[in-house]
Amino acid sequence: MRVTIGIALLVAAALVRFVGVPFACRLPEGFASSQQLIGEYQTLDPATFDLGTPTAVAAKRDTAVEQTDWATAVIRSTTVLDLPSGPLTSEYRYAVDRADYGQSRAPSGARVQDQLGGMVISRPIGAGKDSFKVYNPVLDKTQRMKFTGASEIQGREAYGFSGTATGLVADHQLLVPYQSAIADMAKTGDGTTIPKLLLEMIAPNLPARYSAGLKAVLPELPNEVPIGFTIDDTTSMTLDKQLGAPITLAAEQTTILNVFVDLELVPVLPLSKLALHSTDQSAAEAARFMADSGRKLTVFRTYLPIVLASAALTILAIAAAIRSTGRRRAGRSAPDIEIAAADPLLGQPVRAQHELLEPQRR
């Protein structure tokens, strides 16, 4: 019975470690988090055709689970950027694996963004310092994040990562305001083209880093020049060393107006620059959440399996000792039986030697 209990405890320890821990670390059905960010925003100054004076801005990024399908969760990521011109909202939905937070197949009927295998919420627990990809929904592409160093944030050990990406703006929600601005400036069109005449007028006034390239291609441009909007993005983050989830986020994005020349992009002028980073309060809240989750993970991953395994080994050791003691007792009783069988007084009560000699004394 004791052996059975010991083996059961060993099995329980293994189940807790290899089954219970992954289950406990699953993305909960009611998961929701929020990141507060602050920073600066610059827009095009018509007087200089360069970026103007920075203005303080704030943003809020909310992430929440909308639905689950056993191993998969559909999460909604909403970012509201408070600009001087008014709030700008972008919203995306992703299907992620509830265990390792990687991309997963969307549940039937759910419409999600293809994140191209990039991270959108967290890395797996204990992912370490290896580089990884994050999905950039504005550009609809991934960018590789490389390890930049270890640090401590709000009492939590953290790993820093940073990565860059450049590409055409793919998010229609963000593209429309830029197209509208170009249409207003040109006084014609829908913002997908710009008159060559307008480019010829502004070329001499552009910053040197843009004017040379534009002047070189002006002669071969059509009257209505196709344009594209690109973003140079640098994203940085610190991830909790134990859990792999973000404690702080930071991003710097510069939006540039380009003209298409033989399917090649030639930059013309910068339209805006946005720099954001997590607030200290937001980082503190994230660190507290990591600390609480980390304690629970440690209990499930380390302490509970150790306690169960120790109890099992103790019970098995006690059972082995009892069996060994039983064998030794059995071994000592065997010679007594053989001697009794050879005794001429077999069948009579065994008496002490002085009792057998008593009649002689009488």
C-alpha positions as CSV (number, residue, x, y, z in Angstrom):
1,M,0.0,0.0,0.0
2,R,2.8,2.4,0.9
3,V,4.6,1.6,-2.3
4,T,1.5,2.3,-4.3
5,I,1.1,5.7,-2.6
6,G,4.7,6.6,-3.3
7,I,4.5,5.7,-6.9
8,A,1.2,7.7,-7.2
9,L,3.0,10.7,-5.7
10,L,5.8,10.4,-8.2
11,V,3.4,10.3,-11.0
12,A,1.6,13.3,-9.6
13,A,4.8,15.2,-9.4
14,A,5.6,14.4,-13.1
15,L,2.0,15.5,-14.1
16,V,2.3,18.8,-12.2
17,R,5.7,19.5,-13.8
18,F,5.0,18.5,-17.4
19,V,1.2,18.8,-17.6
20,G,0.0,21.1,-14.9
21,V,2.7,23.8,-15.5
22,P,1.8,24.3,-19.2
23,F,-1.9,24.3,-18.4
24,A,-1.3,26.9,-15.6
25,C,0.6,29.1,-18.0
26,R,-2.1,29.1,-20.7
27,L,-3.5,32.4,-21.8
28,P,-6.6,32.8,-19.6
29,E,-10.0,33.3,-21.2
30,G,-10.5,36.6,-19.5
31,F,-7.0,38.0,-20.1
32,A,-6.7,41.7,-20.5
33,S,-3.8,44.1,-20.3
34,S,-3.1,47.8,-20.9
35,Q,0.0,49.8,-21.7
36,Q,0.2,53.5,-21.3
37,L,2.7,55.3,-23.5
38,I,3.9,58.9,-23.8
39,G,6.2,60.7,-26.2
40,E,6.5,63.4,-28.9
41,Y,5.0,63.9,-32.4
42,Q,6.3,66.1,-35.2
43,T,4.6,67.0,-38.5
44,L,5.6,68.7,-41.7
45,D,6.3,72.4,-41.4
46,P,5.2,74.0,-44.7
47,A,7.6,76.8,-44.3
48,T,10.7,74.6,-44.2
49,F,9.4,71.4,-45.8
50,D,10.9,69.6,-42.8
51,L,9.6,68.3,-39.5
52,G,8.4,71.0,-37.1
53,T,8.5,71.4,-33.3
54,P,7.7,68.3,-31.3
55,T,4.4,68.1,-29.5
56,A,3.7,66.0,-26.4
57,V,1.4,63.1,-27.1
58,A,0.1,60.0,-25.3
59,A,-1.2,56.6,-26.4
60,K,-2.9,53.6,-24.9
61,R,-2.6,50.0,-26.1
62,D,-5.2,47.5,-24.9
63,T,-5.0,43.8,-25.4
64,A,-7.8,41.4,-24.6
65,V,-9.0,37.9,-25.3
66,E,-12.2,38.0,-27.3
67,Q,-12.8,34.2,-27.7
68,T,-11.1,30.9,-27.1
69,D,-11.3,27.6,-28.8
70,W,-9.5,25.2,-26.4
71,A,-5.9,25.7,-27.5
72,T,-6.4,28.9,-29.5
73,A,-7.3,32.4,-28.3
74,V,-8.4,35.3,-30.5
75,I,-7.0,38.5,-29.1
76,R,-7.9,42.1,-29.9
77,S,-5.2,44.7,-29.9
78,T,-6.4,48.3,-29.9
79,T,-4.2,51.4,-29.9
80,V,-5.5,54.9,-29.4
81,L,-3.1,57.7,-30.2
82,D,-4.1,61.1,-29.0
83,L,-2.7,63.6,-31.6
84,P,-3.2,67.4,-31.7
85,S,-5.6,66.8,-34.6
86,G,-7.6,64.3,-32.6
87,P,-7.5,60.6,-31.6
88,L,-6.3,58.0,-34.1
89,T,-7.4,54.5,-33.5
90,S,-6.0,51.3,-34.9
91,E,-7.4,47.8,-34.1
92,Y,-6.2,44.3,-35.0
93,R,-7.2,40.8,-34.2
94,Y,-4.9,37.8,-34.0
95,A,-5.2,34.0,-33.4
96,V,-2.5,32.8,-30.9
97,D,-1.7,29.6,-29.3
98,R,-2.7,29.8,-25.6
99,A,0.4,27.8,-24.5
100,D,3.3,29.3,-26.4
101,Y,1.6,32.5,-27.7
102,G,2.7,31.8,-31.2
103,Q,0.5,32.1,-34.3
104,S,-2.3,29.6,-34.5
105,R,-5.1,28.7,-36.8
106,A,-8.2,30.9,-36.3
107,P,-11.3,29.4,-34.9
108,S,-14.1,28.9,-37.4
109,G,-15.8,32.2,-38.3
110,A,-13.1,34.4,-36.7
111,R,-11.4,37.0,-38.9
112,V,-7.9,37.7,-37.9
113,Q,-4.7,39.3,-39.2
114,D,-2.0,37.1,-40.6
115,Q,0.9,37.9,-38.3
116,L,3.3,36.1,-40.6
117,G,4.7,34.1,-37.7
118,G,5.7,37.1,-35.6
119,M,5.1,37.8,-32.0
120,V,2.1,40.0,-31.1
121,I,1.6,39.4,-27.3
122,S,4.5,37.6,-25.6
123,R,7.4,35.2,-26.1
124,P,7.2,31.6,-24.7
125,I,8.2,31.3,-21.0
126,G,12.0,31.0,-20.6
127,A,12.7,32.0,-24.3
128,G,16.0,33.5,-23.4
129,K,18.2,35.9,-25.4
130,D,17.7,34.4,-28.9
131,S,16.5,36.8,-31.6
132,F,12.9,36.6,-32.7
133,K,10.4,38.3,-35.0
134,V,7.6,40.7,-34.1
135,Y,4.7,41.5,-36.4
136,N,4.4,45.1,-37.5
137,P,0.7,45.6,-38.6
138,V,1.3,49.1,-40.0
139,L,3.7,47.7,-42.5
140,D,2.2,44.2,-42.6
141,K,5.6,42.6,-42.2
142,T,7.9,41.2,-39.5
143,Q,11.0,42.7,-38.1
144,R,13.7,40.8,-36.3
145,M,14.4,41.8,-32.7
146,K,18.0,41.3,-31.4
147,F,19.2,41.1,-27.8
148,T,20.6,44.4,-26.6
149,G,21.4,43.6,-22.9
150,A,20.1,42.6,-19.5
151,S,18.7,45.0,-16.9
152,E,16.5,45.1,-13.9
153,I,13.1,46.9,-14.1
154,Q,11.0,47.5,-11.1
155,G,12.7,44.6,-9.3
156,R,12.3,42.1,-12.3
157,E,15.2,40.8,-14.3
158,A,14.7,41.7,-17.9
159,Y,16.2,41.3,-21.4
160,G,16.2,44.1,-23.9
161,F,15.6,43.7,-27.6
162,S,15.5,46.1,-30.6
163,G,14.8,45.9,-34.3
164,T,14.1,48.0,-37.3
165,A,11.9,47.8,-40.4
166,T,11.1,49.9,-43.4
167,G,8.2,49.6,-45.8
168,L,5.0,50.9,-47.4
169,V,2.2,51.8,-45.1
170,A,-0.2,48.8,-45.4
171,D,-2.8,49.9,-42.8
172,H,-5.7,51.6,-44.6
173,Q,-6.7,53.3,-41.3
174,L,-3.4,55.1,-41.2
175,L,-3.0,55.6,-44.9
176,V,-6.2,57.6,-45.5
177,P,-5.2,60.7,-43.4
178,Y,-1.9,61.0,-45.3
179,Q,-3.7,60.7,-48.7
180,S,-6.2,63.3,-47.7
181,A,-3.4,65.7,-46.7
182,I,-1.7,65.3,-50.0
183,A,-4.9,65.8,-51.9
184,D,-5.5,69.0,-49.9
185,M,-2.0,70.3,-50.6
186,A,-2.3,69.5,-54.3
187,K,-5.8,70.8,-54.6
188,T,-6.6,67.9,-56.8
189,G,-6.7,64.1,-57.0
190,D,-7.3,61.5,-54.3
191,G,-3.9,61.4,-52.7
192,T,-2.5,58.5,-54.6
193,T,-0.7,60.8,-57.1
194,I,0.9,64.2,-56.9
195,P,1.3,66.7,-59.8
196,K,4.8,66.9,-61.3
197,L,4.4,70.7,-61.3
198,L,4.0,70.8,-57.5
199,L,7.2,68.6,-57.1
200,E,9.1,71.0,-59.4
201,M,8.0,73.9,-57.2
202,I,9.0,72.4,-53.9
203,A,12.2,70.6,-55.0
204,P,14.5,73.7,-54.4
205,N,13.1,74.1,-50.9
206,L,13.5,70.6,-49.7
207,P,16.1,69.5,-47.1
208,A,19.3,68.5,-48.8
209,R,18.9,64.8,-47.9
210,Y,15.8,64.7,-50.1
211,S,16.2,67.4,-52.8
212,A,19.1,65.8,-54.7
213,G,17.3,62.6,-55.3
214,L,14.1,64.3,-56.5
215,K,15.9,66.6,-58.8
216,A,17.7,63.7,-60.4
217,V,14.4,62.0,-61.4
218,L,12.2,65.0,-62.2
219,P,12.8,65.1,-65.9
220,E,11.5,61.6,-66.4
221,L,8.3,61.9,-64.2
222,P,4.8,62.0,-65.8
223,N,2.4,64.8,-65.1
224,E,0.7,62.9,-62.4
225,V,3.3,61.0,-60.3
226,P,2.3,57.9,-58.4
227,I,3.3,58.2,-54.7
228,G,3.7,55.9,-51.8
229,F,4.0,56.4,-48.0
230,T,6.7,54.6,-46.2
231,I,7.6,54.3,-42.5
232,D,11.0,53.8,-41.0
233,D,10.3,52.0,-37.7
234,T,12.5,51.2,-34.8
235,T,10.9,49.1,-32.0
236,S,12.5,48.4,-28.6
237,M,11.2,46.3,-25.7
238,T,12.2,44.8,-22.4
239,L,10.9,41.3,-21.8
240,D,10.6,39.7,-18.4
241,K,13.5,37.1,-18.1
242,Q,11.3,34.5,-16.5
243,L,8.0,34.9,-18.4
244,G,9.0,36.4,-21.7
245,A,6.3,39.0,-21.6
246,P,6.9,42.8,-22.3
247,I,7.5,45.1,-19.3
248,T,8.2,48.2,-21.4
249,L,7.7,49.1,-25.1
250,A,9.2,51.9,-27.2
251,A,8.8,52.8,-30.9
252,E,10.0,55.5,-33.2
253,Q,8.3,55.9,-36.6
254,T,9.1,58.4,-39.4
255,T,6.6,58.6,-42.2
256,I,8.0,59.7,-45.6
257,L,6.3,60.7,-48.9
258,N,7.9,58.9,-51.9
259,V,7.4,59.0,-55.6
260,F,7.5,55.8,-57.7
261,V,10.1,55.8,-60.5
262,D,10.2,52.6,-62.5
263,L,8.7,50.8,-59.5
264,E,11.4,52.2,-57.3
265,L,10.7,54.5,-54.4
266,V,12.4,57.9,-54.2
267,P,12.0,59.8,-50.9
268,V,10.6,63.3,-51.3
269,L,9.9,64.8,-47.9
270,P,9.1,63.7,-44.3
271,L,5.5,63.9,-43.2
272,S,5.7,63.0,-39.5
273,K,7.7,61.5,-36.8
274,L,6.3,59.7,-33.7
275,A,8.3,58.6,-30.7
276,L,6.6,56.7,-27.8
277,H,7.7,54.8,-24.7
278,S,6.0,53.2,-21.8
279,T,5.2,55.3,-18.7
280,D,6.9,54.5,-15.4
281,Q,3.5,53.6,-13.9
282,S,2.7,51.3,-16.8
283,A,6.1,49.5,-16.3
284,A,5.5,49.2,-12.6
285,E,2.1,47.6,-13.1
286,A,3.5,45.2,-15.7
287,A,6.3,44.3,-13.3
288,R,3.8,43.6,-10.4
289,F,1.8,41.4,-12.7
290,M,5.0,39.5,-13.7
291,A,6.0,39.1,-10.1
292,D,2.6,37.6,-9.2
293,S,2.6,35.3,-12.2
294,G,6.2,34.4,-11.6
295,R,5.5,33.3,-8.0
296,K,2.6,31.1,-9.2
297,L,4.8,29.6,-11.9
298,T,7.6,28.8,-9.4
299,V,5.2,27.0,-7.1
300,F,3.8,24.9,-9.9
301,R,7.1,24.4,-11.7
302,T,9.5,23.9,-8.7
303,Y,8.1,23.7,-5.2
304,L,5.1,21.5,-5.7
305,P,6.8,18.8,-7.8
306,I,9.7,18.8,-5.3
307,V,7.3,18.4,-2.3
308,L,5.4,15.6,-4.1
309,A,8.6,13.8,-5.2
310,S,10.1,14.1,-1.7
311,A,7.0,12.7,-0.1
312,A,7.0,9.9,-2.6
313,L,10.6,9.0,-2.1
314,T,10.2,9.2,1.7
315,I,7.2,6.8,1.6
316,L,9.1,4.4,-0.8
317,A,12.1,4.5,1.6
318,I,10.0,3.7,4.6
319,A,8.3,0.8,2.7
320,A,11.7,-0.5,1.7
321,A,12.9,-0.3,5.3
322,I,9.9,-2.2,6.6
323,R,10.3,-4.9,4.0
324,S,14.0,-5.2,4.9
325,T,13.2,-5.5,8.6
326,G,10.6,-8.2,7.9
327,R,13.2,-10.2,6.0
328,R,15.7,-10.0,8.8
329,R,13.2,-11.2,11.4
330,A,12.2,-14.1,9.2
331,G,15.9,-15.0,8.8
332,R,16.5,-15.1,12.6
333,S,13.5,-17.4,13.3
334,A,14.4,-20.2,10.9
335,P,17.3,-21.8,13.1
336,D,15.0,-21.9,16.1
337,I,12.6,-24.0,14.2
338,E,15.3,-26.5,13.1
339,I,16.6,-26.8,16.7
340,A,13.1,-27.4,18.1
341,A,12.6,-30.2,15.6
342,A,15.7,-32.1,16.8
343,D,14.9,-31.6,20.5
344,P,13.9,-34.9,22.3
345,L,11.4,-32.9,24.3
346,L,9.5,-31.8,21.1
347,G,5.9,-31.4,21.9
348,Q,6.6,-30.5,25.5
349,P,6.8,-27.0,27.0
350,V,10.4,-25.7,26.8
351,R,11.8,-25.2,30.3
352,A,14.9,-23.6,31.5
353,Q,18.0,-25.7,32.2
354,H,17.7,-25.4,36.1
355,E,14.2,-26.7,35.9
356,L,15.3,-29.9,34.1
357,L,17.9,-30.5,36.8
358,E,15.5,-30.0,39.8
359,P,14.6,-33.7,40.4
360,Q,18.3,-34.6,40.9
361,R,18.5,-32.1,43.7
362,R,15.6,-33.9,45.5
